[in-house]
């Protein structure tokens, strides 16, 4: 997205939950675009434990 300086690939990875870590600058740009806080973009949940 040219408007915020992020590639389509980066946004697709975030959307499809295919990323291992979140870049601070990426989160800042998304928060500015959507006028929200990081907590509005991310949700933490415990991974499923397999027996």
Secondary structure, DSSP 8 states (H G I E B T S, - for coil): -TTTT--HHHHHHHHTT--SS--HHHHHHHHHHHT--HHHH----------
